[in-house]
Amino acid sequence: MLAVTLNQIRFEYDIHSLVKAFYPSETVKVFLEGTKDLVSDGENPKIAVIFEEDRIRIRVDDLEDTVTLSRPDEKNVVKNELKQLLYRMLSKKTGKLLPWGSLTGIRPAKIAMQLLEEGKTREEILFYMENTYFCSPEKAELAIGIASREKEILKDIHYEQGYSLYIGIPFCPTTCLYCSFTSFPIAAWKDRVEEYLGALEKEMDFVKKACSGRVLDSVYIGGGTPTTLEPDQLRRLLSRIRGTFDFSQVKEFTVEAGRADSITAEKLRVLKEFGVTRISVNPQTMNQKTLDLIGRKTTVEQVKEAFWLARQEGFDNINMDLILGLPGEDIPEVSHTMEEIRKLSPDSLTVHSLAVKKASRMMQWIEKNGMGLLHNTEETMQLAARTAKEMDLHPYYLYRQKNMTGNLENVGYARDGCYGLYNILIMEEKQTIMAIGAGTISKAVHPDGRIERCENVKELPLYLEKLGEMIDRKRRLLGLESDF
């Protein structure tokens, strides 16, 4: 364990995230001095952060340094100057430089986007990101390039007058080792799928009415694995969606077909029948040994067959998801995966860095096996980026997650015209997202720039029982009258 003491409870999340980035295999505890009797163990440093009126002192074992705050009354300035000092001291202590420097937020490209909209040049943004956050030049360039591309892709989006729709299908064939999403084994819940679809339809009716004055820009059906639904259930869902919402200005209709073991020709034909424009066939890795380890319960050959089946059914915008840093995978395994992906030549490729989530079975696996078999490095990320470039796929969206191996990032690559619009919108937080289904999160972007969220409960039985409350949460989120 690594203990961090504060003399005031301020910026504890940012402090925790930055310390954890330098010590990824350690349990990091941040607490108010004198409230707990915790001591860093082993070779871990003792860290203390002391807030004073116009300065901050930090001790890392026998190292101590101070920053005099340039604007003590401005929270964001104080946070940045605190993180700069903490980063410099931890870097000196460990000998490490983090690729994203002191940045701990999940949306690095959003910083670059804001500066672009202020009229800053590429050189000015590069200088700012390197000097404010200590980003490596490569990561700063990546963020700027993606922000520039996003700005062009989003130029025709209806912001205040529009919205996007997310529909969650919380069923999977099995739950993967790394997964923390809301999902339930379809075999155990097959008798309640129709009831769940009925609940979705009631939420749809509310959203249609609540957003009647808005333009629908994109629709995304995710999960879980939406294609765990039977063909007639998929037809019921898609028919209801198309019959409820105005698709006249929808620019993208995505369904995460996801697991190869859930994809059939009949299901693909249903998706095509109802105008789905973009699907995902997600292997995560093309190494069978790893698929078996993570509980994917599919084969590499099934992935290839599902991909070519989708091509045969006329899908010309197919995404594939990969995860770098899975147990036992290093350069040779990633090289093999990328070569197999190159042969398939998908229209977009989303490269994830493994994020170790508390709610996943991966935490238990790590407790038993340690972090030594999780390898995610700048080298593996560059390998994936080079392969994407060779397939004429361009980076178009970027986000980061807590406890991400290697302190790296997730990047979406796509051919021109095949960008995942919803992916960008959910990250940039410029448009309202209405989300329906168990475990989904709606996000309202108000005209004054405020962003508010409301969650649907994750547990499927509770979602079905409390459906009226889920709709009331959305009503309050949008500021609608109680009798709306």
Secondary structure, DSSP 8 states (H G I E B T S, - for coil): -EEEEESS--SHHHHHHHHHHHSTTS-EEEEETTS------TT---EEEEE-SSEEEEEETTEEEEEE-S-TT-HHHHHHHHHHHHHHHHHHHH----TTTT--SS-HHHHHHHHHHTT--HHHHHHHHHHHS---HHHHHHHHHHHHHHHHHTTT--STTEEEEEEEE-EESS--TT--SS-EEHHHHGGGHHHHHHHHHHHHHHHHHHTTTSEEEEEEEEES-GGGS-HHHHHHHHHHHHHHS--TT--EEEEEEE-GGG--HHHHHHHHHTT--EEEE--B-S-HHHHHHTT----HHHHHHHHHHHHHTT---EEEEEEET-TT--HHHHHHHHHHHHHH--SEEEEEE-B--TTSTHHHHHHHH-STT----HHHHHHHHHHHHHTT-EEEEEE--TTBGGG--EEEEE-TT---HHHHHHHHT-SEEEEESTT-EEEEE-TTS-EEEEE--SSHHHHHHTHHHHHHHHHHHTT--TT-
